């Protein structure tokens, strides 16, 4: 379960005013979402609460939160200083 630790660490770095973790985390979360969809579509893998639904929901929320303009502005607030 290294992915949630990486997401939490990256979120803390964004909170501290770094933009690069936001740019790195979003594509990884998007790839995770696409791979879950592909596994469901092609292989017929079920998405259940105890297997992948929770991680899929967290990845979706991470992409939605980190892609907003207000998050980008907040993460860049120390770049001009």
Wavefront OBJ file of the C-alpha trace (Angstrom):
o trace
v 0.000 0.000 0.000
v 2.601 2.558 -1.013
v 0.245 4.559 -3.192
v -1.761 6.213 -0.372
v 1.473 7.102 1.450
v 2.810 8.727 -1.711
v -0.446 10.605 -2.199
v -0.457 11.829 1.397
v 3.185 12.919 1.204
v 2.560 14.731 -2.072
v -0.525 16.406 -0.649
v 1.507 17.681 2.301
v 4.106 19.107 -0.082
v 1.358 20.881 -2.048
v 0.002 22.233 1.232
v 3.449 23.614 2.037
v 3.497 25.488 -1.284
v 5.215 23.193 -3.787
v 3.656 22.754 -7.224
v 5.748 19.859 -8.582
v 4.083 17.142 -6.445
v 0.698 18.232 -7.780
v 1.965 17.871 -11.342
v 3.491 14.456 -10.577
v 0.573 12.971 -8.627
v -2.198 13.857 -11.092
v -0.914 11.733 -14.014
v -0.245 8.754 -11.731
v -3.785 8.955 -10.363
v -5.176 9.304 -13.890
v -3.221 6.245 -15.054
v -4.548 4.303 -12.070
v -8.125 5.253 -12.962
v -7.640 4.311 -16.619
v -6.014 0.987 -15.720
v -8.918 0.119 -13.402
v -11.380 0.945 -16.175
v -9.387 -1.078 -18.704
v -9.255 -4.091 -16.384
v -13.001 -3.843 -15.876
v -13.759 -3.393 -19.590
v -11.357 -5.879 -21.165
v -10.868 -8.555 -18.513
v -14.226 -8.271 -16.781
v -12.548 -7.665 -13.438
v -15.064 -6.696 -10.795
v -14.624 -3.472 -8.870
v -15.600 -4.253 -5.296
v -15.300 -2.312 -2.073
v -12.735 -4.641 -0.536
v -10.545 -4.792 -3.644
v -10.307 -1.613 -5.674
v -13.318 0.643 -5.207
v -11.820 2.612 -2.336
v -8.529 3.276 -4.146
v -10.422 4.178 -7.310
v -12.545 6.669 -5.369
v -9.464 8.194 -3.727
v -7.680 8.513 -7.085
v -10.739 10.178 -8.608
v -10.986 12.645 -5.736
v -7.261 13.392 -5.934
v -7.505 14.215 -9.638
v -10.563 16.403 -9.082
v -9.039 18.292 -6.168
v -5.537 18.771 -7.577
v -6.744 19.868 -11.012
v -8.717 22.872 -9.783
v -7.481 26.404 -10.418
v -7.611 27.289 -6.761
v -5.328 24.365 -5.878
v -2.862 25.399 -8.582
v -2.868 28.981 -7.306
v -2.409 27.783 -3.736
v 0.481 25.495 -4.684
v 2.197 28.315 -6.597
v 1.784 30.954 -3.918
v 5.471 30.853 -2.894
v 6.984 30.774 -6.404
v 7.006 34.547 -6.845
v 8.690 35.222 -3.507
l 1 2 3 4 5 6 7 8 9 10 11 12 13 14 15 16 17 18 19 20 21 22 23 24 25 26 27 28 29 30 31 32 33 34 35 36 37 38 39 40 41 42 43 44 45 46 47 48 49 50 51 52 53 54 55 56 57 58 59 60 61 62 63 64 65 66 67 68 69 70 71 72 73 74 75 76 77 78 79 80 81
